[in-house]
Amino acid sequence: FAGGCGLMAIRLPALDDQQLAAFVDGFELFALGYSWGGYESLILPTDPRPLRSASPWTQPGQLIRLHIGLEAVEDLLEDLAAGFQRLRLVL
C-alpha cells in the first residue's frame, strides 16, 4: 500500500453482535471512533447501507473502518492480530 493516507476499510464475514464485540473490545491501541485528522489509531464497525445515495451498498459482511495513527507499525499489526485471534475463538 503506497501513496495513500491512513484511512481504509476492511470487509469481514457477517458477524453477530457477540462476534463483533469479541473483535472490537480488547484493542489496546485502536480506540473506537471516527477520525477528524488526529494522530491516534481508530477502529469503527460501520454499515454503509443507509448512508449510500448514489448507488446501493450490496457487499455482504461487516465493514470495519480503520484510521491508522502514528503508533509503531509492528505494534498496530500485533493489536490487529490479537483482534483477529479473539474473533477466531468465537466463530
Order of alpha helices (4+ residues) and beta strands (2+ residues): beta-alpha-beta-beta-beta-alpha
